[in-house]
């Protein structure tokens, strides 16, 4: 099948070599192309999820930093007041 996709051989040549009909070959090719398309969509969805996760992580890190600073300031204020 790769030979056909890369145009090194014709469908007829590959079918003769594999001893299958062109109908079967075309069905297999369509199934392979659909699987590739689905895999690419899944990868795109995964990348989108990764970007969202990185954004959420950065936001959480900023919040932790802000809370740590507030905690430190409150501790100093508490010691100063007592």
OpenMM code with the backbone's topology and positions (N, CA, C; nanometers):
from openmm import Vec3, app, unit

residues = "UNK UNK UNK UNK UNK UNK UNK UNK UNK UNK UNK UNK UNK UNK UNK UNK UNK UNK UNK UNK UNK UNK UNK UNK UNK UNK UNK UNK UNK UNK UNK UNK UNK UNK UNK UNK UNK UNK UNK UNK UNK UNK UNK UNK UNK UNK UNK UNK UNK UNK UNK UNK UNK UNK UNK UNK UNK UNK UNK UNK UNK UNK UNK UNK UNK UNK UNK UNK UNK UNK UNK UNK UNK UNK UNK UNK UNK UNK UNK UNK UNK UNK".split()
positions = [
    Vec3(0.0829, -0.1187, 0.0000),
    Vec3(0.0000, 0.0000, 0.0000),
    Vec3(0.0871, 0.1247, 0.0000),
    Vec3(0.1951, 0.1246, 0.0750),
    Vec3(0.2839, 0.2407, 0.0802),
    Vec3(0.3418, 0.2706, -0.0579),
    Vec3(0.3690, 0.1674, -0.1334),
    Vec3(0.4230, 0.1877, -0.2684),
    Vec3(0.3248, 0.2657, -0.3552),
    Vec3(0.1962, 0.2415, -0.3367),
    Vec3(0.0943, 0.3153, -0.4130),
    Vec3(0.0860, 0.4594, -0.3633),
    Vec3(0.0858, 0.4761, -0.2312),
    Vec3(0.0746, 0.6113, -0.1753),
    Vec3(0.1943, 0.6985, -0.2121),
    Vec3(0.3113, 0.6362, -0.2251),
    Vec3(0.4308, 0.7122, -0.2626),
    Vec3(0.4535, 0.7119, -0.4135),
    Vec3(0.3592, 0.6525, -0.4859),
    Vec3(0.3584, 0.6491, -0.6323),
    Vec3(0.4779, 0.5750, -0.6930),
    Vec3(0.5306, 0.4770, -0.6177),
    Vec3(0.6368, 0.3931, -0.6732),
    Vec3(0.5784, 0.2800, -0.7563),
    Vec3(0.4518, 0.2443, -0.7260),
    Vec3(0.3835, 0.1388, -0.8011),
    Vec3(0.2385, 0.1789, -0.8218),
    Vec3(0.1790, 0.1192, -0.9225),
    Vec3(0.0372, 0.1438, -0.9468),
    Vec3(-0.0456, 0.0484, -0.8622),
    Vec3(-0.1741, 0.0805, -0.8500),
    Vec3(-0.2652, -0.0068, -0.7771),
    Vec3(-0.2666, -0.1442, -0.8420),
    Vec3(-0.2702, -0.1484, -0.9723),
    Vec3(-0.2730, -0.2759, -1.0444),
    Vec3(-0.1500, -0.3605, -1.0133),
    Vec3(-0.0334, -0.2985, -1.0107),
    Vec3(0.0897, -0.3724, -0.9808),
    Vec3(0.0859, -0.4327, -0.8406),
    Vec3(0.0455, -0.3536, -0.7452),
    Vec3(0.0411, -0.4026, -0.6072),
    Vec3(-0.0635, -0.5124, -0.5924),
    Vec3(-0.1770, -0.4953, -0.6559),
    Vec3(-0.2822, -0.5966, -0.6485),
    Vec3(-0.2359, -0.7298, -0.7082),
    Vec3(-0.1649, -0.7233, -0.8187),
    Vec3(-0.1109, -0.8461, -0.8777),
    Vec3(-0.0122, -0.9119, -0.7817),
    Vec3(0.0758, -0.8321, -0.7222),
    Vec3(0.1752, -0.8869, -0.6297),
    Vec3(0.1094, -0.9509, -0.5071),
    Vec3(0.0065, -0.8867, -0.4554),
    Vec3(-0.0613, -0.9365, -0.3352),
    Vec3(-0.1713, -1.0372, -0.3665),
    Vec3(-0.2028, -1.0502, -0.4938),
    Vec3(-0.3095, -1.1389, -0.5417),
    Vec3(-0.4431, -1.1051, -0.4761),
    Vec3(-0.4772, -0.9760, -0.4822),
    Vec3(-0.6058, -0.9283, -0.4321),
    Vec3(-0.6719, -0.8444, -0.5409),
    Vec3(-0.8020, -0.8280, -0.5273),
    Vec3(-0.8736, -0.7462, -0.6253),
    Vec3(-0.8504, -0.5986, -0.5967),
    Vec3(-0.8693, -0.5179, -0.6998),
    Vec3(-0.8560, -0.3733, -0.6813),
    Vec3(-0.9650, -0.3211, -0.5870),
    Vec3(-1.0807, -0.3862, -0.5874),
    Vec3(-1.1886, -0.3467, -0.4962),
    Vec3(-1.1446, -0.3639, -0.3504),
    Vec3(-1.0858, -0.4796, -0.3217),
    Vec3(-1.0367, -0.5038, -0.1852),
    Vec3(-0.9272, -0.4042, -0.1493),
    Vec3(-0.8356, -0.3833, -0.2419),
    Vec3(-0.7264, -0.2905, -0.2170),
    Vec3(-0.7799, -0.1512, -0.1885),
    Vec3(-0.8746, -0.1046, -0.2693),
    Vec3(-0.9312, 0.0301, -0.2497),
    Vec3(-1.0033, 0.0412, -0.1160),
    Vec3(-1.0719, -0.0666, -0.0739),
    Vec3(-1.1394, -0.0665, 0.0559),
    Vec3(-1.0351, -0.0557, 0.1679),
    Vec3(-0.9265, -0.1329, 0.1565),
    Vec3(-0.8187, -0.1279, 0.2572),
    Vec3(-0.7556, 0.0112, 0.2626),
    Vec3(-0.7352, 0.0683, 0.1446),
    Vec3(-0.6740, 0.2014, 0.1392),
    Vec3(-0.7632, 0.3046, 0.2082),
    Vec3(-0.8944, 0.2997, 0.1810),
    Vec3(-0.9874, 0.3928, 0.2448),
    Vec3(-0.9885, 0.3742, 0.3960),
    Vec3(-0.9853, 0.2479, 0.4396),
    Vec3(-0.9828, 0.2220, 0.5839),
    Vec3(-0.8541, 0.2772, 0.6458),
    Vec3(-0.7420, 0.2591, 0.5786),
    Vec3(-0.6139, 0.3093, 0.6292),
    Vec3(-0.6143, 0.4613, 0.6357),
    Vec3(-0.6658, 0.5262, 0.5324),
    Vec3(-0.6703, 0.6728, 0.5307),
    Vec3(-0.7636, 0.7271, 0.6388),
    Vec3(-0.8757, 0.6588, 0.6623),
    Vec3(-0.9671, 0.7006, 0.7694),
    Vec3(-0.8991, 0.6856, 0.9057),
    Vec3(-0.8251, 0.5769, 0.9234),
    Vec3(-0.7538, 0.5552, 1.0502),
    Vec3(-0.6477, 0.6629, 1.0719),
    Vec3(-0.5775, 0.6997, 0.9662),
    Vec3(-0.4774, 0.8057, 0.9757),
    Vec3(-0.5446, 0.9373, 1.0128),
    Vec3(-0.6577, 0.9661, 0.9496),
    Vec3(-0.7315, 1.0893, 0.9774),
    Vec3(-0.7755, 1.0937, 1.1233),
    Vec3(-0.8287, 0.9821, 1.1742),
    Vec3(-0.8712, 0.9756, 1.3141),
    Vec3(-0.7527, 0.9932, 1.4084),
    Vec3(-0.6404, 0.9322, 1.3759),
    Vec3(-0.5211, 0.9443, 1.4600),
    Vec3(-0.4744, 1.0893, 1.4655),
    Vec3(-0.4812, 1.1580, 1.3527),
    Vec3(-0.4397, 1.2985, 1.3490),
    Vec3(-0.5352, 1.3849, 1.4315),
    Vec3(-0.6649, 1.3561, 1.4248),
    Vec3(-0.7625, 1.4312, 1.5045),
    Vec3(-0.7374, 1.4079, 1.6525),
    Vec3(-0.7118, 1.2806, 1.6892),
    Vec3(-0.6842, 1.2484, 1.8289),
    Vec3(-0.5604, 1.3234, 1.8772),
    Vec3(-0.4578, 1.3307, 1.7940),
    Vec3(-0.3345, 1.3999, 1.8306),
    Vec3(-0.3614, 1.5495, 1.8486),
    Vec3(-0.4425, 1.6070, 1.7594),
    Vec3(-0.4761, 1.7497, 1.7708),
    Vec3(-0.5530, 1.7762, 1.8998),
    Vec3(-0.6470, 1.6871, 1.9326),
    Vec3(-0.7227, 1.7020, 2.0570),
    Vec3(-0.6304, 1.6905, 2.1777),
    Vec3(-0.5361, 1.5976, 2.1705),
    Vec3(-0.4407, 1.5797, 2.2797),
    Vec3(-0.3540, 1.7049, 2.2969),
    Vec3(-0.3077, 1.7610, 2.1852),
    Vec3(-0.2269, 1.8835, 2.1919),
    Vec3(-0.3062, 1.9986, 2.2526),
    Vec3(-0.4336, 2.0088, 2.2155),
    Vec3(-0.5194, 2.1134, 2.2711),
    Vec3(-0.5333, 2.0946, 2.4215),
    Vec3(-0.5488, 1.9695, 2.4640),
    Vec3(-0.5586, 1.9405, 2.6067),
    Vec3(-0.4295, 1.9735, 2.6793),
    Vec3(-0.3156, 1.9459, 2.6150),
    Vec3(-0.1860, 1.9774, 2.6751),
    Vec3(-0.1692, 2.1274, 2.6951),
    Vec3(-0.2098, 2.2052, 2.5958),
    Vec3(-0.1996, 2.3512, 2.6053),
    Vec3(-0.2885, 2.4020, 2.7185),
    Vec3(-0.4089, 2.3470, 2.7296),
    Vec3(-0.5004, 2.3883, 2.8361),
    Vec3(-0.4419, 2.3515, 2.9725),
    Vec3(-0.3837, 2.2325, 2.9825),
    Vec3(-0.3243, 2.1891, 3.1084),
    Vec3(-0.2064, 2.2777, 3.1473),
    Vec3(-0.1239, 2.3147, 3.0511),
    Vec3(-0.0108, 2.4033, 3.0784),
    Vec3(-0.0585, 2.5409, 3.1253),
    Vec3(-0.1656, 2.5909, 3.0660),
    Vec3(-0.2223, 2.7192, 3.1072),
    Vec3(-0.2733, 2.7107, 3.2501),
    Vec3(-0.3435, 2.6026, 3.2823),
    Vec3(-0.3965, 2.5848, 3.4167),
    Vec3(-0.2843, 2.5690, 3.5190),
    Vec3(-0.1788, 2.4983, 3.4819),
    Vec3(-0.0649, 2.4803, 3.5711),
    Vec3(0.0030, 2.6146, 3.5998),
    Vec3(0.0228, 2.6952, 3.4959),
    Vec3(0.0849, 2.8267, 3.5142),
    Vec3(-0.0007, 2.9134, 3.6055),
    Vec3(-0.1311, 2.9063, 3.5875),
    Vec3(-0.2222, 2.9837, 3.6725),
    Vec3(-0.2131, 2.9358, 3.8173),
    Vec3(-0.2070, 2.8060, 3.8385),
    Vec3(-0.1953, 2.7509, 3.9742),
    Vec3(-0.0630, 2.7927, 4.0383),
    Vec3(0.0446, 2.7922, 3.9604),
    Vec3(0.1745, 2.8344, 4.0135),
    Vec3(0.1727, 2.9814, 4.0554),
    Vec3(0.1069, 3.0651, 3.9761),
    Vec3(0.0952, 3.2067, 4.0127),
    Vec3(0.0155, 3.2225, 4.1421),
    Vec3(-0.0923, 3.1472, 4.1549),
    Vec3(-0.1747, 3.1531, 4.2761),
    Vec3(-0.0949, 3.1068, 4.3973),
    Vec3(-0.0210, 2.9977, 4.3833),
    Vec3(0.0617, 2.9482, 4.4940),
    Vec3(0.1653, 3.0524, 4.5339),
    Vec3(0.2283, 3.1150, 4.4380),
    Vec3(0.3261, 3.2192, 4.4664),
    Vec3(0.2649, 3.3364, 4.5412),
    Vec3(0.1475, 3.3787, 4.4950),
    Vec3(0.0785, 3.4905, 4.5595),
    Vec3(0.0404, 3.4532, 4.7024),
    Vec3(-0.0127, 3.3318, 4.7221),
    Vec3(-0.0526, 3.2888, 4.8560),
    Vec3(0.0675, 3.2735, 4.9485),
    Vec3(0.1792, 3.2255, 4.8954),
    Vec3(0.3005, 3.2129, 4.9772),
    Vec3(0.3476, 3.3504, 5.0220),
    Vec3(0.3438, 3.4485, 4.9334),
    Vec3(0.3838, 3.5840, 4.9685),
    Vec3(0.2899, 3.6429, 5.0729),
    Vec3(0.1591, 3.6246, 5.0542),
    Vec3(0.0619, 3.6740, 5.1514),
    Vec3(0.0838, 3.6084, 5.2876),
    Vec3(0.1091, 3.4777, 5.2872),
    Vec3(0.1332, 3.4044, 5.4113),
    Vec3(0.2570, 3.4585, 5.4831),
    Vec3(0.3615, 3.4846, 5.4074),
    Vec3(0.4843, 3.5393, 5.4650),
    Vec3(0.4577, 3.6776, 5.5254),
    Vec3(0.3862, 3.7620, 5.4524),
    Vec3(0.3553, 3.8959, 5.5029),
    Vec3(0.2681, 3.8905, 5.6274),
    Vec3(0.1699, 3.8001, 5.6285),
    Vec3(0.0838, 3.7862, 5.7453),
    Vec3(0.1631, 3.7363, 5.8658),
    Vec3(0.2574, 3.6460, 5.8408),
    Vec3(0.3415, 3.5962, 5.9494),
    Vec3(0.4254, 3.7084, 6.0093),
    Vec3(0.4834, 3.7909, 5.9230),
    Vec3(0.5637, 3.9044, 5.9717),
    Vec3(0.4770, 4.0036, 6.0480),
    Vec3(0.3570, 4.0296, 5.9947),
    Vec3(0.2669, 4.1235, 6.0622),
    Vec3(0.2247, 4.0676, 6.1963),
    Vec3(0.1985, 3.9398, 6.2030),
    Vec3(0.1582, 3.8760, 6.3276),
    Vec3(0.2678, 3.8845, 6.4329),
    Vec3(0.3930, 3.8602, 6.3935),
    Vec3(0.5048, 3.8693, 6.4862),
    Vec3(0.5249, 4.0147, 6.5323),
    Vec3(0.5029, 4.1087, 6.4436),
    Vec3(0.5223, 4.2493, 6.4763),
    Vec3(0.4153, 4.2970, 6.5765),
    Vec3(0.2917, 4.2425, 6.5619),
    Vec3(0.1808, 4.2837, 6.6471),
    Vec3(0.1845, 4.2153, 6.7839),
    Vec3(0.2562, 4.1072, 6.7985),
    Vec3(0.2562, 4.0381, 6.9278),
    Vec3(0.3757, 4.0721, 7.0119),
] * unit.nanometer
topology = app.Topology()
chain = topology.addChain("A")
for resn in residues:
    res = topology.addResidue(resn, chain)
    for name in ("N", "CA", "C"):
        topology.addAtom(name, app.Element.getBySymbol(name[0]), res)
